[in-house]
Amino acid sequence: MSAVQPRLCPHARRSTDADMRFIKAWLEAQENDEVHGTFLCNWNLTVEAHEAGKLLVYVDEKSQEVVAYQWGALVHPGILEVRNDMRGQGIGKALVAHRLAEAAEAGHDILRIQCTPRSSIPFWESMGFEVQKNGDVGMQNVYAFRLMPRTLEVPDEGERVQVIMEWYPEMRDWKPETPAERTQVIAGVREGGMIYLSERALCPNKVVGQDAVLRVTVDGEEWLCGKAKHERAADFGVEHCPNGFFLDFLWPEGLLAS
């Protein structure tokens, strides 16, 4: 199954005060009926999202009622809820596609959500999110991420090279046999002392846990192996972004200067 693609939804908009009263009413009804996956307990956070202008709602075309909402923008753990009688109709998928389009427009590289309840994991996987192997706030919490690919322009002239990015957990520093959590193979072009990558290299910081260790090889030769957060890595081209790290180019001279 291919992951859902970013697409703005004509039935999605920001919430109004009237929407909030209506949403709370059906949340309370679902709570009374003991509907699985109802988030009335987080109502105060939903109100905060509304007041900040960050609550997205879905308006049913036929009834003109608000039947779903989402906050967190998929950049941070939040809530996605569809009214019980409207589930299974693709509404949640439409809201996620809308949020993906907003995230792409805003330039976000790494999205991260919490899979609550755990029964939502198959849904989020179908949305293109990858469940973390190691939860960072206890086993009862399950998080997932989605990378937003970005193709980069490279010089027409120059030497073609193969760049391999290997991301390890922190223990790689004292256990060299530790396997990589993520590996990316990216085509690059070497020109003028720089290596330009054909696509943005991305790694979610929560996936590797603690302090990520990055190993970079160019045509089989190791150029860097160390913690991604360190100044030496930054001099080489590693940059921080919400939820992780990215690289668009490699600057070998930066290693010599650091």
N, C-alpha and C positions, 0 to 999 in steps of 0.2 A: 504494500500500500504506500503510495507516494504521500509525502507530507503536504499539509495544506499550505497554499501559497498566499503571500500578502495580498489582500484585496479589501478596499473600502466597502463597507456595507451601507446601503441606502436607508436601512431601518435602524441604524445606530446613531446616537447623539449623546450629548452631555445631559446629565440629570437636572430636573427642576425640583422645587420644593414640593409641588403636587405629586411628582413621581415618588418622592421619599415617603409620603404618607401612604401611597398605594402599595409600594414595595413592602413597607413594614407590616401592612395589613395581611398580605399573603404570606409573609414570613411567619407571622404569629399563627396563622391558620395551619401552616405546615408544621410548626413546632407542636401545636396541639394534637395534630394527627400523627406525630412522631415520624415524619418523613425523613428518610435517610439523606444526609448531606445538606442539611439546612443550616444556614449561618446566622441565625438571629443572635447568637451569642456574641458575634462580632459587630453588632449594629453600631456601636460607638465609633468603630474604625470606618465603617461604611459612611457614617455621617461626616466624619472628618474628610473623607475623599470627596464627598459631595460639596462640602463647604470650600474645598480647595479647587473645585472645578475639574476634578480628575475622575469622576464617576461616570462610566460609560453605561448606557442603558440600551435595551433593544425593544423597539415598539412593534407589536404584532400588527401586520398590515390589515387584517380583517377586523379585529376588535379595537384597534388603536390603544391597547393596553400595554403597559410596560411589563414584560414577562421575563426579563433577564437583566443582569447587571454584572459589571466587572470593574475592579479597581486593582492597582498595582502595575498596570500597563505592561505586564509580563517582564518588566525590567527588575522588579523586586517581588518577592512573594506577596500575593494578594488573594482576592476571592473572585471566582467565577461561579455564578449560580443562575440556573434556569428554573422557572416555576415548574413545579412537579408535573402539572397536566400538560406542559408544553415540551417536556423533555423528549429526546429521540427524533426531533424534527430538523436538526442541523443548526439550531439557533446558537448553541455554544460554539460550534465550529465557525459560524459567521462572525461572532464577536472576536474570536481569536484571530481570524484572518484580518479583521479590521485593525486590531491592536498590532499585528505584525506589520501592516502597511504604515501605521503611525510610527512604529519603532524604526522601520527602514527610512522613513522620511526624516526622522530625528537623528539618524546616523548611529543608532545603537548597534553594537557588534555582538554582544553576548546577552541573551535573555535568560532569566532564571525564575522559576516558580516553585511553589510547594505543592506536592500532590496530596491534597487533603479533600476527602477521605482517600485512603489508600486504593480504594476501588476505582479512583479516577486515573490511575496510572496508565491503563490501556488507552484512554482518551488522549492524554497528553502525549503519549508515544505516537499516536496517529497524527498528532499535530506537529510532529517533527522534533519533539523534545526528547532528550536522552537522559534517562534516570541516572543520578550519581551513584557510583559504587559505594562511596563512603559518606553517609550522612554526617553533617557537622554539628548537629544539635541533638544527638541521641537517636537511637534506632527507631523511635516512634515517629520521627519526622522523615519524610522522603522528599528530596528536592530533584529537580530536573532542569536542564539547560538546553538552549537552542542557539547555535551559531548562525549569524547573519553573514553569508558569504559576500565578499567584495572583490571584484576583479580590478586589477590595477594596470595602468599603462606602463609599459617598459620601453626603453630605447630601441629603436630599429636596428641600430648598430651595436656591436659588442659581442663578448664571448658568452655563449649559452652555457649555463651551469645547472646542476641539480642540487637543491638545498633540502636537507632533511632536518626537521625540528622534532626533537624528542623531549617530552615533558614528563618529569619524574616527581614523585613525592620527596619530601625533604631528606628521608633516610638514604637517598642516593649518595649523599655526601659521605656517609660512613659505611654504606653497603653498596659497593659498585655493581653488584649483581642484581640490584633492584630493577625490575622491569619497568619500562616506560608505561605511563597511563594513557598517553596520547602520542601519536606520531603523524606528522604531516610531511608529505613530499611535494615540494613546490618548485616549479621551473623559475629560473632567474636569469638575469642578464648582468654581466660584469662590465662596467664602463666607468672610466674616470675615478677609479679607486672605490667605487660603490658597487654593491650588488642589489639590483632592483628586483623585487619579487613580483611575479605575475598575479598573485592573489594575496590578500591579507592573511597572515598567520595569526591564529587565535587560540587562546587557551583559557578556559574558565578557572579562576583561582581556587574555587571550592572543590573542583574535581580531584586535584592532586592532594588537597588538604595541606594545612600549615603553609610552609614556604615552598613554592614551586621551584624546582631545579630544571633549567633548560640546557639541553645539549644541542649544538648546531654543527652540522657537518656540511661542507661544500665539496661536491665531487669526491666524497669519501674521506676528506680531511677534516679533522675536528678543529673548529674555530673558537668554540665557546663551550664551557661546561661550568655552570654555577647558578646561584639563586637568581631568579628573574627579577627580584626586587632590588638587587644590589646596584650600586652606581656603575659598576663595570658593565653590567648588562645594558643599562640605560645608554652608556656611551657607545655600545655596539648597535643599538637601534630598538631595544625593547621599551615599549611604552605601556603605561597603565590605562585601562578603560574601566567603566563600571562592570564589575563582576569578573575581571580578569586582566589579561595582557594581550598586546598585539604587536606585530612587526610588519612594516611595509618595505623596509630595506635593511641591508646589513652594511655597517660602516667599519671595516677592519681597522682603519687608522684610529678609530675611537678606542680600540683595545690597547693600542700602543701608547695612547695619551693618558690612559687611566692607570 
